[in-house]
Amino acid sequence: MKLDVLVVAAHPDDAEISVGGILLNLRDAGRAFGIVDLTRGEMGTRGSADDRAREVAAANAILRPAARENLGLPDGRVEVTLEARERLAGLIRRFQPEVLLAHHADDLHPDHAACGRLAREAWYLSGLQRLAGPGETARRPRRLYHFLGHVPTEPTFVVDVGRVFEEKRRLVQCYASQLRPDGAADTGQHFLFGADVLQRMETRARFFGERIGARHGEPLVHVGPLPCMDPLLA
């Protein structure tokens, strides 16, 4: 299966929260995209692995990805190991995306940071034929873009997602176990910053959207300069 875009995310819901608008734009444009979740989110303070599995199915019904895989790495303990790197590189060779999206390596959540590093190393190794398995063809995605996490970073560019933002909100609400309070002591806020997840998503989208003259935007970072008139940016 040949994909246009492959997203590598640490946990179920990370792709939807960070680049859900981009994925909805791709869906509506008829582009083939897939998601690789590194973990099942089983160590989350709220919900269970079974909850997350049901929520992924609900989100997939909206997104309609061409493929969604889970590497089954241990939640809360994601490491850039040789085995994980080669498994991810194998998926990249299998799906042959033109563009790879992954967490930024500068992130407060260790799983997010490890995912960013893992994706970059697998991106490079996917193009080495002597590391390819039997029947695999080495092919490196033409672009690797990082989406932002908990650390503010100046983006390379911002994608206008205003047209689909309300649908993105419904998409993220599929992960109800992560949004609702779990017990009397839980306010339902984000554990790190004490803000509502949906409100944080809205604030970020409005901030970056305003910078490009749009109502809502999703920022991406590219390491190094990009060529002018790059057809992938269209």
Phi, psi and omega per residue, in radians:
M1 nan 2.206 -3.136
K2 -1.723 2.140 3.135
L3 -1.858 2.659 2.990
D4 -1.405 -0.721 -3.061
V5 -2.421 2.418 3.035
L6 -2.195 2.252 3.107
V7 -1.807 2.318 3.058
V8 -1.975 2.032 -3.064
A9 -2.223 2.624 -3.077
A10 -1.259 -0.746 -3.040
H11 -2.297 2.676 2.958
P12 -1.006 2.265 -3.104
D13 1.768 -0.340 3.132
D14 -1.103 -0.740 3.140
A15 -1.109 -0.759 -3.098
E16 -1.156 -0.757 -3.124
I17 -1.182 -0.720 -3.003
S18 -1.475 -0.748 -3.062
V19 -2.341 0.461 -3.138
G20 -1.038 -0.635 3.112
G21 -1.160 -0.724 3.087
I22 -1.064 -0.744 -3.133
L23 -1.155 -0.664 3.081
L24 -1.151 -0.664 3.052
N25 -1.070 -0.753 3.133
L26 -1.113 -0.761 3.112
R27 -0.991 -0.831 -3.084
D28 -1.204 -0.419 3.108
A29 -1.521 0.000 3.136
G30 1.320 0.374 3.141
R31 -1.543 2.557 -3.126
A32 -1.556 2.158 3.126
F33 -2.399 2.776 3.112
G34 -2.437 2.926 -3.131
I35 -2.299 2.374 2.968
V36 -2.021 1.972 3.010
D37 -1.584 2.236 -3.101
L38 -1.303 -0.579 -3.096
T39 -2.249 3.024 3.083
R40 -1.733 0.091 3.113
G41 1.198 0.457 -3.007
E42 -1.281 -0.262 -3.118
M43 -1.727 0.103 -3.141
G44 -1.060 2.539 3.139
T45 -1.090 -0.570 3.121
R46 -1.907 2.543 3.038
G47 1.326 3.137 -3.136
S48 -2.308 3.034 3.087
A49 -1.072 -0.637 3.101
D50 -1.157 -0.721 3.070
D51 -1.014 -0.810 -3.072
R52 -1.138 -0.651 3.128
A53 -1.098 -0.757 3.102
R54 -1.140 -0.643 -3.132
E55 -1.218 -0.651 3.057
V56 -1.057 -0.751 3.127
A57 -1.077 -0.707 3.114
A58 -1.151 -0.719 3.110
A59 -1.151 -0.691 3.119
N60 -1.083 -0.575 3.131
A61 -1.118 -0.496 3.092
I62 -1.495 -0.843 -3.059
L63 -1.252 -0.662 -3.060
R64 0.956 0.994 3.083
P65 -1.184 2.616 3.086
A66 -1.216 -0.429 3.127
A67 -2.752 2.552 2.996
R68 -2.521 2.147 -3.086
E69 -2.093 2.764 3.027
N70 -2.301 2.171 -3.115
L71 -1.346 -0.247 3.112
G72 1.181 0.477 3.067
L73 -1.265 2.725 -3.080
P74 -1.213 2.156 3.130
D75 -1.123 2.383 -3.104
G76 1.412 -0.076 -3.090
R77 -2.390 0.516 -3.141
V78 -1.160 2.240 3.123
E79 -2.256 2.687 3.100
V80 -1.495 1.369 3.140
T81 -1.653 2.843 3.099
L82 -1.055 -0.752 -3.117
E83 -1.109 -0.830 -3.127
A84 -1.112 -0.709 -3.133
R85 -1.093 -0.740 -3.098
E86 -1.302 -0.583 3.067
R87 -1.124 -0.752 3.134
L88 -1.191 -0.707 3.092
A89 -1.056 -0.646 3.099
G90 -1.107 -0.678 3.096
L91 -1.174 -0.649 3.107
I92 -1.122 -0.733 3.088
R93 -1.130 -0.642 -3.133
R94 -1.147 -0.758 -3.063
F95 -1.614 -0.334 3.069
Q96 0.833 0.933 3.132
P97 -1.242 2.654 3.011
E98 -1.339 -0.572 -3.077
V99 -2.275 2.385 3.055
L100 -1.993 2.274 3.074
L101 -2.005 2.369 -3.126
A102 -2.694 2.887 3.081
H103 -0.956 2.686 2.956
H104 -1.295 2.459 -3.100
A105 -1.265 -0.259 3.079
D106 -1.694 1.621 -3.077
D107 -2.581 2.577 -3.122
L108 -1.248 -0.499 3.123
H109 -1.414 2.080 -3.096
P110 -1.000 -0.614 3.125
D111 -1.142 -0.700 3.122
H112 -1.123 -0.824 -3.130
A113 -1.070 -0.749 3.124
A114 -1.136 -0.656 3.105
C115 -1.075 -0.739 3.122
G116 -1.077 -0.757 3.126
R117 -1.198 -0.726 -3.134
L118 -1.078 -0.749 -3.140
A119 -1.120 -0.722 -3.135
R120 -1.135 -0.738 3.139
E121 -1.204 -0.707 3.111
A122 -1.178 -0.638 3.077
W123 -0.973 -0.815 -3.126
Y124 -1.177 -0.826 -3.057
L125 -1.200 -0.409 3.137
S126 -1.090 -0.339 -3.133
G127 -1.634 0.100 -3.116
L128 -1.763 1.944 -3.028
Q129 -1.128 -0.587 -3.089
R130 -1.278 -0.217 3.036
L131 -1.704 -0.100 3.135
A132 -1.282 2.579 3.122
G133 -1.405 3.093 3.121
P134 -1.009 2.256 3.112
G135 1.418 -0.063 3.129
E136 -1.567 2.541 3.052
T137 -1.944 2.163 -3.139
A138 -1.141 2.284 3.080
R139 -2.795 2.146 -3.114
R140 -1.720 2.311 3.069
P141 -0.972 2.524 -3.086
R142 -1.192 -0.497 -3.115
R143 -2.402 2.504 2.986
L144 -2.145 2.063 3.098
Y145 -2.012 2.507 3.109
H146 -1.862 2.404 3.020
F147 -1.739 2.727 -2.983
L148 -1.462 2.623 3.095
G149 -2.045 -2.047 -3.059
H150 -1.578 -0.172 -3.091
V151 -1.861 2.119 3.116
P152 -1.081 2.297 -3.139
T153 -2.452 2.459 3.108
E154 -1.222 2.139 -3.097
P155 -1.363 2.758 2.997
T156 -1.308 -0.729 3.039
F157 -2.732 2.921 -3.097
V158 -2.199 2.349 -3.139
V159 -1.690 2.254 3.104
D160 -1.242 2.047 3.129
V161 -2.145 0.338 -3.086
G162 -1.048 -0.632 -3.087
R163 -1.136 -0.519 -3.037
V164 -1.972 0.169 -2.988
F165 -1.154 -0.669 3.120
E166 -1.131 -0.610 3.060
E167 -1.214 -0.617 3.064
K168 -1.065 -0.684 3.112
R169 -1.042 -0.763 3.111
R170 -1.159 -0.603 3.113
L171 -1.086 -0.838 -3.132
V172 -1.180 -0.539 3.102
Q173 -1.171 -0.204 3.004
C174 -1.057 -0.495 -3.128
Y175 -1.578 1.050 -3.022
A176 -1.067 -0.593 -3.101
S177 -1.098 -0.433 -3.116
Q178 -1.565 -0.156 -3.046
L179 -1.889 -0.440 -3.069
R180 -1.696 2.631 3.111
P181 -1.055 2.520 3.112
D182 -2.062 1.407 -3.120
G183 1.858 2.907 -3.038
A184 -1.129 -0.529 -3.092
A185 -1.476 -0.080 -3.080
D186 -1.746 2.154 -3.141
T187 -1.566 -0.121 -3.105
G188 1.532 0.023 -3.117
Q189 -1.483 2.903 3.083
H190 -1.151 2.354 -3.012
F191 -1.212 -0.493 -3.076
L192 -1.458 -0.787 -3.022
F193 -1.941 -0.059 3.094
G194 1.180 0.503 3.128
A195 -2.098 2.695 3.083
D196 -1.154 2.367 -3.066
V197 -1.043 -0.814 -3.115
L198 -1.172 -0.625 3.099
Q199 -1.179 -0.708 3.092
R200 -1.084 -0.723 3.122
M201 -1.088 -0.750 3.124
E202 -1.133 -0.779 -3.116
T203 -1.065 -0.788 3.137
R204 -1.124 -0.774 -3.113
A205 -1.115 -0.684 3.126
R206 -1.199 -0.702 -3.131
F207 -1.074 -0.901 -3.093
F208 -1.305 -0.550 3.070
G209 -1.093 -0.740 3.140
E210 -1.039 -0.552 -3.090
R211 -1.243 -0.299 3.081
I212 -2.013 0.223 3.126
G213 1.320 0.448 3.131
A214 -2.106 2.882 3.141
R215 -1.310 -0.694 3.130
H216 -2.410 2.487 3.126
G217 -2.522 2.702 3.062
E218 -2.090 2.139 -3.060
P219 -1.501 2.553 3.053
L220 -2.318 2.620 -3.134
V221 -2.090 2.318 3.029
H222 -2.049 2.324 3.115
V223 -1.404 2.007 -3.135
G224 1.653 2.965 -3.094
P225 -1.252 2.725 3.051
L226 -1.930 2.582 3.115
P227 -1.226 2.498 3.038
C228 -1.130 2.486 3.111
M229 1.144 0.580 3.069
D230 -1.161 2.095 -3.087
P231 -1.108 -0.397 3.127
L232 -1.191 -0.473 -3.125
L233 -1.250 -0.296 3.063
A234 -1.339 nan nan
